[in-house]
Amino acid sequence: MKVILTIDDDSPEVVALQTRFHLEGVVRQNRWLMHKNARIPPLYQSGIKFRLEPWATQVQHFATCVEAIERGWGDCKVLSCYRLAELIENAATPEIGARYGLKIYWRIHDRDPLHDAFGPGKGEMRIFHVQVRHPNGAIEDPSRMLHS
């Protein structure tokens, strides 16, 4: 079953906040899938590569880790939700696991190799990016790690 959610606000702050709520749901779903299927590999051993969604300018698909494994690729939000679920599941204690999180930010599109598929910088095009924040404040960027 597919569910479509609409964010009816163009404010970057509101889009980021609502996106965070939805992505936290994907992290929970990934954790549930990892419990259900112990054969889901760690992200960096899965063979998944970073790739922008071909439909990204029209719609955003919040795919699960299982969908990413099946298609062999994911964008920054899919990879970060997969990795965050994995880190929380493997944390030494639930308290430590709860200290991991997502970092969501945006910028005006410029020459970023992760977003070359959108073409040269378009000036007013906001690009949202999702990364993983560790308990010590370190930022992990699965899309850069899996960018080929």
C-alpha positions in Angstrom: 0.0 0.0 0.0 1.3 3.5 -0.9 0.3 6.5 1.2 0.7 10.1 -0.2 1.1 12.9 2.3 1.0 16.6 1.3 2.9 19.4 2.9 0.9 22.6 2.2 3.5 25.1 3.1 6.5 26.5 1.1 8.4 27.7 4.2 11.7 25.7 4.4 11.3 25.5 8.2 7.8 23.9 8.0 8.8 21.6 5.1 11.9 20.4 7.1 9.8 20.0 10.3 7.1 18.0 8.7 9.6 16.0 6.6 11.3 15.1 9.9 8.1 13.7 11.4 7.5 11.5 8.3 11.1 10.3 8.1 11.0 9.4 11.8 8.1 7.1 10.9 10.3 5.6 8.2 13.0 4.9 10.7 10.5 3.2 13.0 9.2 1.2 10.1 12.8 0.2 9.1 13.5 -0.9 12.7 10.3 -3.0 12.6 11.4 -4.6 9.3 14.9 -5.3 10.8 13.3 -7.1 13.7 11.0 -9.0 11.3 13.8 -10.0 8.9 17.2 -10.5 10.5 18.7 -11.0 7.0 18.5 -7.3 6.2 22.2 -6.4 5.8 23.9 -3.3 7.3 23.6 -0.4 4.9 27.3 -0.3 3.9 27.3 -4.0 3.2 24.0 -4.0 1.3 25.4 -3.0 -2.2 22.9 -0.1 -2.3 24.2 3.0 -4.1 23.2 6.6 -3.8 21.0 7.9 -6.6 18.5 10.7 -6.8 14.9 9.7 -7.4 14.1 10.2 -11.1 10.8 11.7 -10.1 12.3 13.9 -7.3 11.1 17.2 -8.8 7.5 15.9 -8.8 7.2 13.8 -5.7 9.3 12.5 -2.8 9.1 8.7 -2.1 10.0 7.8 1.5 11.1 4.2 0.7 11.9 1.6 3.4 15.2 -0.3 3.7 13.5 -3.3 2.0 12.5 -1.2 -1.0 16.0 0.3 -1.2 17.6 -3.2 -1.2 15.2 -4.4 -3.9 15.9 -1.5 -6.2 19.6 -1.3 -5.3 19.6 2.5 -4.7 18.3 5.3 -2.5 18.5 9.0 -2.1 19.8 10.8 1.0 16.6 10.4 3.0 16.2 6.7 2.3 19.9 6.0 3.1 19.8 8.1 6.2 16.7 6.4 7.5 18.1 3.0 6.8 21.4 3.9 8.6 19.7 5.5 11.5 17.5 2.5 12.1 20.6 0.3 12.0 22.5 2.4 14.5 19.5 2.6 16.9 19.0 -1.2 16.7 22.7 -1.8 17.4 23.2 0.8 20.2 24.6 -0.5 23.5 21.5 0.7 25.3 18.1 2.1 24.4 19.2 5.4 26.0 22.2 5.7 23.7 20.0 4.7 20.7 17.6 7.5 21.5 20.5 10.0 21.2 21.0 9.3 17.4 18.9 11.4 15.0 18.5 12.9 11.6 19.9 16.2 10.4 17.7 17.9 7.8 18.8 21.1 6.1 18.4 22.9 2.8 20.4 25.2 0.6 19.9 26.9 -2.8 21.1 24.5 -5.5 24.7 25.1 -6.5 27.4 22.8 -7.9 27.0 19.8 -5.6 27.9 16.5 -7.3 25.1 14.7 -5.4 22.5 16.9 -7.2 24.0 17.2 -10.7 21.0 15.3 -12.1 19.0 18.5 -11.5 21.3 20.3 -13.9 23.4 23.4 -13.3 22.6 25.6 -10.3 19.1 27.1 -10.7 19.5 29.9 -8.2 16.1 29.6 -6.5 15.8 25.8 -6.3 16.0 24.6 -2.7 17.7 21.3 -2.2 16.9 19.4 1.1 19.5 17.1 2.4 19.3 14.4 5.1 22.2 13.1 7.2 22.6 11.1 10.4 23.6 12.8 13.7 25.5 10.7 16.2 25.2 11.1 20.0 28.6 12.9 20.1 27.4 15.4 17.5 29.3 13.9 14.6 27.5 14.0 11.2 27.4 10.9 8.9 26.4 11.3 5.3 25.5 7.9 3.8 24.8 9.5 0.4 28.3 10.8 0.1 29.7 7.4 1.4 27.6 5.5 -1.3 28.0 8.1 -4.1 29.7 6.5 -7.1 
